[in-house]
Amino acid sequence: MSARLTRRAALAAGAGLAVAACGAPDRAADPSAAPSAQSDLLQDLERRCFDWFWDLAHPLTGLIPDRWPTPSFSSVAAVGFGLSALAIGVTRGWVTRSAAAERARRTLNTLLSAPQGEAAQGVAGHRGFFYHFVQMDNGLRYARNELSTVDTALLLAGVMVCERFFDAPDEADLRRAAEQLQARVDWRWAQVRGAAISHGWHPESGFIAWDWRGYNEAMLVYLLALGSDTHGVDRAAWDAWTETYPRSWGSAYGSAPHLRFAPLFGHQFTHCWVDFRGRRDAWGRAEGLDYFENSVRATHAQHLYAKANPLGWNGYGAEVWGITACDGPADVEREFKGQRRRFISYAGRGMGEHDDGTLAPYGAGSSIVFAPEIVRPCLEAFRSRYPALWGRYGFLDSINPSFDFTDVPLQHGRIVDGPAGRYWVASDYLGIDQGPLLLMLANQRDGLIWRLMREHPVFQRGLARAGFQSVA
């Protein structure tokens, strides 16, 4: 069970939630404008994804909304991506260093000063961890969502980017705040069933009954926990994480063998910050591949699945693919091509898992570093075939070319008519989907985030304690 799937419950609880307007300047000229003939799609998309984070951060707290334009609480994972985005914006010349440093300072101070403790309300987290969703205007727990280990890890990765990027003498306060946020996370407290790390905790009911075990997006959790110099875990935690790998190993639709995880985001999130090329743990040395190559194979498996299209969904093919966690049209059953099919709203979609015909451009796009030869044509196809997908901040979250039912109350999005026929398209951008797309586009362009994180002592310690070694 992935922690990000609790979004469905949080959204249900947050119907009608209002959020303060973000007063940042609008940096995109025309929300529907296509790239010019001279403009590169990937660079244009990178800029638009950055603008999403820059424009929509809360003007006082710096926190990032879970989604937009639907009024929303903040996702702390989206905040982590937003903090990482600042380094990209400055490096590309899209914002000044002083403006980005002030944004980072405001955000880190919000996180550091928000109260922590065991109380159910009036706090942002406990033991250094943060709740999955917090209120935009003060950073305090939203409703009854969980204290999340993986979302805290995603937040911390962004904090660490700021620590490395803002290295000037007059930015020392920023680095101190980043160090304090990392130091107070008590990873050992989250080890409640042996060496594995729990998904999270509720003040009302205690620890969640599941632990993070491979293979999925929580590799980041273990690397940060192993790398902590205040509350770090020992090597047994990595062994607990990898002991389930044999269950995940295999081929799919003619792909090379790899560690499988159905939604693509599990093969992308940790890689946003960690360049695994030429680094192998004991498992990788035994199998003769690194985790980067594993994600290459997982990306190609998705491509092969779309070409095979075993469920016969509209639109799937060599140029249009990308099944991952994203918004969907509705929780409803309808007849499609003579069969009763189940459609869903938000879900952790993947090959053979919750595949209801919904595709996410960010799912394919966030694999740009692994397989650019198949990812770029996919993004170009999404852009040309489904114009309703494109807006001010790039691609909207998702599309379902098979869902054309006009008599269904939609959870998200709308039904549109276009060159490819009638289809459902999402109405929102999601922070945890814009984020990996932005970071991977930046890494593909010049390795920016990878270079910043390569020498971070937390990652260096975490990788060493997990048994990673460089290979030729």
C-alpha positions as CSV (number, residue, x, y, z in Angstrom):
1,M,0.0,0.0,0.0
2,S,1.5,3.4,-1.0
3,A,1.1,6.3,1.3
4,R,0.1,8.5,-1.6
5,L,-3.1,6.6,-2.1
6,T,-4.5,8.1,1.1
7,R,-5.0,11.1,-1.1
8,R,-8.5,9.8,-2.0
9,A,-9.6,9.9,1.6
10,A,-8.1,13.3,2.1
11,L,-9.8,14.7,-1.0
12,A,-13.1,13.3,0.2
13,A,-12.6,15.0,3.6
14,G,-11.6,18.2,1.9
15,A,-14.5,18.9,-0.4
16,G,-15.0,22.6,-0.6
17,L,-11.7,23.4,1.1
18,A,-10.5,26.9,0.4
19,V,-6.9,28.0,0.1
20,A,-5.3,31.5,0.2
21,A,-4.5,33.0,-3.1
22,C,-0.8,32.8,-4.0
23,G,0.1,36.3,-5.1
24,A,3.1,35.4,-7.1
25,P,3.3,36.8,-10.6
26,D,1.9,34.8,-13.5
27,R,5.0,33.8,-15.5
28,A,3.2,32.2,-18.5
29,A,2.0,34.4,-21.3
30,D,-1.0,32.4,-22.6
31,P,-2.3,29.3,-20.8
32,S,-3.1,27.6,-24.0
33,A,-0.1,28.7,-26.1
34,A,1.9,26.0,-27.9
35,P,5.7,26.1,-28.0
36,S,7.0,28.2,-30.9
37,A,8.5,26.5,-33.9
38,Q,11.9,27.3,-32.5
39,S,11.1,26.2,-28.9
40,D,12.0,22.7,-27.7
41,L,9.1,20.9,-26.1
42,L,11.2,19.5,-23.2
43,Q,12.7,22.9,-22.3
44,D,9.3,24.6,-22.6
45,L,7.7,21.9,-20.4
46,E,10.5,22.2,-17.8
47,R,9.8,25.9,-17.6
48,R,6.1,25.5,-17.3
49,C,6.5,22.9,-14.5
50,F,8.8,25.2,-12.6
51,D,6.3,28.0,-13.0
52,W,3.6,25.8,-11.3
53,F,5.7,25.6,-8.1
54,W,6.9,29.2,-8.3
55,D,3.5,30.8,-8.9
56,L,1.4,28.7,-6.6
57,A,3.4,28.6,-3.4
58,H,1.6,30.2,-0.4
59,P,2.8,33.9,-0.2
60,L,3.4,33.7,3.6
61,T,4.3,30.1,4.3
62,G,5.9,29.0,1.0
63,L,3.9,25.7,1.1
64,I,2.9,24.1,-2.1
65,P,-0.7,22.9,-2.8
66,D,-1.5,19.3,-3.4
67,R,-3.3,20.3,-6.6
68,W,-4.5,23.3,-8.6
69,P,-6.8,24.9,-9.7
70,T,-9.1,22.8,-7.4
71,P,-8.7,24.5,-3.9
72,S,-6.4,22.3,-1.9
73,F,-4.4,21.6,1.3
74,S,-0.6,21.3,1.0
75,S,1.2,18.1,0.3
76,V,4.6,18.0,2.1
77,A,5.9,15.8,-0.7
78,A,5.0,18.5,-3.1
79,V,6.8,21.0,-0.9
80,G,10.0,18.8,-1.3
81,F,9.7,19.0,-5.0
82,G,9.0,22.7,-4.8
83,L,12.2,23.3,-2.8
84,S,14.1,21.3,-5.3
85,A,12.6,23.4,-8.1
86,L,14.3,26.5,-6.7
87,A,17.7,25.4,-7.8
88,I,16.4,24.7,-11.3
89,G,14.8,28.1,-11.6
90,V,17.9,30.0,-10.5
91,T,20.2,27.9,-12.7
92,R,18.0,28.4,-15.8
93,G,17.8,32.2,-15.1
94,W,14.0,32.1,-14.6
95,V,14.1,33.7,-11.1
96,T,16.8,35.6,-9.3
97,R,18.9,33.8,-6.6
98,S,17.8,36.3,-4.0
99,A,14.1,35.7,-4.7
100,A,14.6,31.9,-4.6
101,A,16.6,32.1,-1.4
102,E,13.8,34.2,0.2
103,R,11.3,31.6,-0.9
104,A,13.4,28.8,0.5
105,R,13.9,30.7,3.8
106,R,10.2,31.3,4.2
107,T,9.4,27.6,3.5
108,L,12.1,26.2,5.8
109,N,11.1,28.6,8.6
110,T,7.5,27.5,8.3
111,L,8.5,23.9,8.6
112,L,10.9,24.4,11.4
113,S,8.7,26.7,13.5
114,A,5.5,24.7,13.2
115,P,4.8,22.8,16.5
116,Q,5.4,19.1,16.7
117,G,4.0,16.6,19.2
118,E,1.6,13.7,19.9
119,A,-1.6,15.9,19.8
120,A,-4.1,15.1,17.0
121,Q,-4.5,18.8,16.0
122,G,-2.5,22.0,16.2
123,V,0.8,20.3,15.2
124,A,2.6,19.8,11.9
125,G,4.1,16.4,12.8
126,H,5.8,14.4,15.5
127,R,9.4,13.2,16.1
128,G,10.6,15.3,13.2
129,F,8.2,13.6,10.7
130,F,5.4,15.6,9.0
131,Y,1.8,14.8,8.2
132,H,1.2,13.9,4.6
133,F,-1.2,16.8,4.2
134,V,-1.0,20.1,6.1
135,Q,-2.9,23.4,5.9
136,M,-1.5,25.9,3.4
137,D,-1.6,28.9,5.7
138,N,0.1,27.5,8.8
139,G,1.6,24.1,8.1
140,L,-0.6,22.3,10.7
141,R,-2.1,18.8,10.2
142,Y,-5.1,18.8,7.8
143,A,-8.1,16.7,9.0
144,R,-7.1,13.2,10.1
145,N,-4.4,12.2,7.6
146,E,-1.4,10.1,8.5
147,L,2.1,11.1,9.7
148,S,4.0,9.8,6.6
149,T,7.5,8.5,6.5
150,V,7.7,8.5,2.7
151,D,6.2,11.9,2.3
152,T,8.6,13.3,5.0
153,A,11.5,11.7,3.0
154,L,10.4,13.4,-0.2
155,L,10.2,16.7,1.8
156,L,13.6,16.2,3.2
157,A,15.1,15.5,-0.2
158,G,14.0,19.0,-1.3
159,V,15.4,20.5,2.0
160,M,18.7,18.8,1.2
161,V,18.8,20.4,-2.3
162,C,18.4,23.8,-0.7
163,E,21.2,23.0,1.8
164,R,23.6,22.2,-1.1
165,F,22.5,24.9,-3.5
166,F,22.3,27.9,-1.3
167,D,26.0,27.9,-0.3
168,A,26.7,31.7,-0.1
169,P,27.9,33.3,3.2
170,D,24.6,35.3,3.5
171,E,22.6,32.1,3.1
172,A,24.1,30.3,6.2
173,D,20.7,30.6,8.0
174,L,19.1,28.6,5.3
175,R,21.6,25.8,5.6
176,R,21.2,25.8,9.4
177,A,17.5,25.4,9.1
178,A,17.9,22.6,6.5
179,E,20.3,20.8,8.9
180,Q,18.0,21.1,11.8
181,L,15.0,19.7,9.9
182,Q,17.1,16.7,8.9
183,A,18.6,16.1,12.3
184,R,15.4,15.9,14.3
185,V,13.7,13.1,12.3
186,D,13.7,10.1,14.5
187,W,13.9,7.2,12.0
188,R,14.4,4.6,14.8
189,W,11.1,5.5,16.3
190,A,9.4,4.4,13.1
191,Q,11.0,0.9,13.3
192,V,8.2,-0.9,15.2
193,R,8.3,-4.4,13.7
194,G,12.0,-5.2,13.6
195,A,14.3,-3.4,11.3
196,A,11.8,-2.3,8.6
197,I,10.3,1.2,8.7
198,S,6.6,1.8,9.1
199,H,4.5,3.6,6.5
200,G,3.5,6.0,9.2
201,W,1.5,6.8,12.3
202,H,-1.9,8.3,13.5
203,P,-2.2,9.9,16.9
204,E,-5.7,8.4,17.1
205,S,-4.7,4.7,16.4
206,G,-0.9,4.4,16.5
207,F,1.4,3.0,13.8
208,I,0.1,2.0,10.4
209,A,0.1,-1.8,10.1
210,W,2.4,-1.9,7.0
211,D,6.1,-1.5,6.7
212,W,8.1,-0.3,3.6
213,R,9.5,-3.3,1.9
214,G,11.0,-3.3,-1.7
215,Y,10.5,-2.5,-4.4
216,N,8.8,0.9,-4.6
217,E,9.3,4.6,-4.1
218,A,10.4,4.2,-0.5
219,M,14.0,3.4,-1.3
220,L,14.4,7.1,-0.5
221,V,13.2,6.5,3.1
222,Y,15.8,3.9,3.7
223,L,18.7,5.9,2.2
224,L,17.8,8.9,4.4
225,A,17.3,6.8,7.5
226,L,20.7,5.0,7.0
227,G,22.4,8.3,6.3
228,S,21.1,10.2,9.3
229,D,23.9,11.1,11.8
230,T,21.4,11.7,14.7
231,H,18.8,9.0,14.6
232,G,20.1,6.7,11.9
233,V,19.2,3.1,11.4
234,D,21.7,0.2,10.8
235,R,22.3,-2.0,7.9
236,A,19.5,-4.5,9.0
237,A,17.0,-2.0,7.7
238,W,18.3,-2.2,4.2
239,D,18.3,-6.0,4.4
240,A,14.6,-5.9,5.6
241,W,13.8,-3.6,2.6
242,T,15.5,-5.9,0.0
243,E,14.5,-9.3,1.4
244,T,11.2,-9.3,-0.6
245,Y,12.9,-8.6,-3.9
246,P,12.6,-12.2,-5.2
247,R,8.8,-11.7,-5.2
248,S,9.1,-8.7,-7.5
249,W,11.7,-10.0,-9.9
250,G,10.6,-11.0,-13.4
251,S,9.8,-10.0,-17.0
252,A,6.7,-8.5,-18.4
253,Y,5.5,-8.4,-22.1
254,G,8.9,-9.3,-23.4
255,S,10.9,-6.9,-21.2
256,A,14.3,-7.8,-19.7
257,P,14.0,-9.1,-16.1
258,H,13.7,-6.4,-13.5
259,L,12.3,-5.5,-10.1
260,R,8.7,-4.9,-10.8
261,F,6.4,-2.3,-9.3
262,A,3.2,-1.6,-11.3
263,P,2.9,2.2,-11.2
264,L,5.8,4.0,-12.9
265,F,6.4,6.5,-10.1
266,G,7.9,3.8,-7.9
267,H,10.7,3.6,-10.5
268,Q,11.3,7.3,-10.6
269,F,10.9,9.1,-7.3
270,T,14.2,8.2,-5.5
271,H,16.0,8.6,-8.9
272,C,15.0,12.3,-9.0
273,W,17.7,13.0,-6.5
274,V,20.0,9.9,-6.6
275,D,22.0,9.0,-9.7
276,F,22.4,5.2,-9.4
277,R,24.5,4.7,-12.6
278,G,27.5,2.7,-11.7
279,R,26.5,2.1,-8.1
280,R,25.3,-1.3,-6.9
281,D,24.3,-2.8,-3.6
282,A,24.7,-6.5,-2.9
283,W,21.5,-7.3,-4.8
284,G,22.7,-5.3,-7.8
285,R,26.1,-6.9,-7.8
286,A,24.5,-10.4,-7.7
287,E,22.1,-9.6,-10.6
288,G,24.6,-7.6,-12.6
289,L,22.7,-4.3,-12.9
290,D,22.1,-1.1,-11.0
291,Y,18.8,0.5,-10.1
292,F,19.1,3.0,-13.0
293,E,19.1,0.1,-15.4
294,N,16.3,-1.5,-13.5
295,S,14.2,1.6,-14.2
296,V,15.2,1.6,-17.8
297,R,13.8,-1.9,-18.1
298,A,10.6,-1.0,-16.2
299,T,10.1,1.9,-18.6
300,H,10.4,-0.3,-21.6
301,A,8.1,-2.9,-20.0
302,Q,5.4,-0.1,-19.8
303,H,6.0,0.7,-23.5
304,L,5.7,-2.9,-24.5
305,Y,2.5,-3.2,-22.4
306,A,1.0,-0.3,-24.2
307,K,1.8,-1.8,-27.6
308,A,0.3,-5.1,-26.6
309,N,-2.7,-3.3,-25.0
310,P,-4.2,-6.6,-23.5
311,L,-7.4,-4.8,-22.4
312,G,-8.0,-3.1,-25.7
313,W,-8.2,0.5,-24.3
314,N,-8.4,3.4,-26.8
315,G,-5.2,5.3,-27.5
316,Y,-2.7,2.9,-26.1
317,G,0.2,2.2,-28.4
318,A,3.9,2.7,-29.2
319,E,3.6,6.5,-28.9
320,V,1.0,6.9,-26.2
321,W,1.6,5.2,-22.8
322,G,2.4,6.0,-19.1
323,I,0.4,4.1,-16.5
324,T,1.0,5.4,-12.9
325,A,-0.7,7.0,-9.9
326,C,-2.9,9.8,-11.1
327,D,-6.4,11.2,-11.2
328,G,-9.1,9.3,-13.1
329,P,-12.7,10.1,-14.2
330,A,-15.0,8.5,-11.6
331,D,-15.6,5.4,-9.5
332,V,-18.1,3.7,-11.7
333,E,-18.8,0.7,-13.9
334,R,-19.7,1.1,-17.6
335,E,-19.8,-1.1,-20.7
336,F,-16.8,-0.7,-22.9
337,K,-16.5,-2.7,-26.2
338,G,-19.1,-5.2,-25.0
339,Q,-17.6,-5.8,-21.6
340,R,-18.4,-4.4,-18.1
341,R,-15.4,-2.3,-17.0
342,R,-14.5,-0.6,-13.7
343,F,-13.3,3.0,-13.9
344,I,-11.8,4.8,-10.9
345,S,-10.9,8.2,-9.7
346,Y,-7.5,8.7,-8.0
347,A,-5.5,5.4,-7.9
348,G,-2.0,3.9,-8.1
349,R,-2.4,2.6,-11.6
350,G,0.0,0.3,-13.3
351,M,0.3,-2.6,-15.7
352,G,-2.3,-5.1,-14.8
353,E,-3.2,-3.1,-11.7
354,H,-6.1,-0.6,-11.7
355,D,-5.6,-0.2,-15.4
356,D,-8.9,1.5,-16.5
357,G,-7.6,3.2,-19.6
358,T,-6.2,6.3,-17.8
359,L,-2.8,7.6,-18.9
360,A,-0.6,10.2,-17.3
361,P,1.9,12.2,-19.4
362,Y,4.1,12.7,-16.3
363,G,4.3,8.9,-15.9
364,A,6.1,8.6,-19.2
365,G,7.8,12.0,-19.0
366,S,9.4,11.3,-15.6
367,S,11.3,8.4,-17.3
368,I,13.0,10.8,-19.8
369,V,16.4,10.0,-18.2
370,F,15.9,6.3,-18.6
371,A,14.6,6.0,-22.2
372,P,14.5,9.4,-24.0
373,E,14.1,7.6,-27.4
374,I,10.6,6.4,-26.5
375,V,9.7,9.1,-23.9
376,R,10.0,12.2,-26.1
377,P,7.8,10.8,-28.9
378,C,5.3,10.0,-26.3
379,L,5.2,13.5,-24.9
380,E,5.0,14.9,-28.5
381,A,2.1,12.6,-29.2
382,F,0.2,13.6,-26.1
383,R,0.7,17.2,-27.0
384,S,-0.5,16.9,-30.6
385,R,-3.3,14.3,-30.3
386,Y,-4.9,15.6,-27.1
387,P,-4.7,19.4,-27.1
388,A,-7.0,19.7,-24.1
389,L,-4.2,18.2,-22.0
390,W,-2.0,21.2,-22.5
391,G,-2.3,24.3,-20.4
392,R,-0.4,27.1,-18.6
393,Y,1.7,24.7,-16.6
394,G,2.2,22.0,-19.2
395,F,0.3,18.8,-19.2
396,L,-2.7,18.4,-17.0
397,D,-2.5,15.3,-14.8
398,S,-4.1,12.6,-16.9
399,I,-6.3,11.5,-19.8
400,N,-8.6,8.6,-20.5
401,P,-9.3,8.2,-24.3
402,S,-11.7,5.3,-23.5
403,F,-14.0,7.2,-21.2
404,D,-16.5,9.2,-23.2
405,F,-19.6,8.8,-21.0
406,T,-21.5,12.0,-20.6
407,D,-24.0,10.7,-18.1
408,V,-21.5,10.1,-15.2
409,P,-20.9,12.5,-12.4
410,L,-17.2,13.1,-12.6
411,Q,-14.9,13.0,-9.6
412,H,-12.3,15.1,-11.6
413,G,-12.0,16.6,-15.0
414,R,-14.3,16.9,-18.0
415,I,-15.3,15.3,-21.3
416,V,-14.0,17.0,-24.4
417,D,-14.1,16.5,-28.1
418,G,-10.9,16.7,-30.1
419,P,-9.0,15.4,-33.1
420,A,-8.7,12.0,-31.5
421,G,-12.4,11.8,-30.7
422,R,-14.3,12.3,-27.4
423,Y,-12.3,11.6,-24.2
424,W,-11.9,12.5,-20.5
425,V,-9.2,14.8,-19.4
426,A,-8.2,15.9,-15.9
427,S,-8.8,19.4,-14.7
428,D,-5.9,19.6,-12.2
429,Y,-2.1,19.7,-12.0
430,L,-0.8,17.7,-9.0
431,G,2.3,18.7,-7.2
432,I,3.7,15.2,-6.8
433,D,3.3,14.6,-10.5
434,Q,4.6,18.0,-11.7
435,G,7.6,17.5,-9.4
436,P,9.2,14.4,-10.7
437,L,8.6,15.5,-14.3
438,L,10.4,18.8,-13.6
439,L,13.4,17.2,-11.8
440,M,13.8,14.5,-14.4
441,L,13.7,17.0,-17.2
442,A,16.4,18.9,-15.4
443,N,18.5,15.8,-14.9
444,Q,18.1,14.9,-18.5
445,R,19.2,18.3,-19.6
446,D,22.4,18.6,-17.5
447,G,22.2,16.4,-14.5
448,L,21.5,19.4,-12.2
449,I,19.8,17.8,-9.2
450,W,22.0,14.7,-9.4
451,R,25.2,16.8,-9.3
452,L,23.9,18.8,-6.3
453,M,23.1,15.6,-4.4
454,R,26.1,13.5,-5.4
455,E,28.2,14.8,-2.6
456,H,25.6,15.3,0.1
457,P,26.9,13.5,3.2
458,V,23.5,12.0,4.1
459,F,23.3,10.3,0.7
460,Q,26.9,9.3,0.9
461,R,26.5,7.7,4.3
462,G,23.2,6.1,3.4
463,L,24.5,4.5,0.2
464,A,27.7,3.3,2.0
465,R,25.7,1.8,4.9
466,A,23.4,0.1,2.4
467,G,26.4,-1.6,0.9
468,F,26.6,0.3,-2.4
469,Q,29.9,0.2,-4.3
470,S,31.0,1.8,-7.5
471,V,31.5,-0.6,-10.4
472,A,33.2,0.0,-13.7
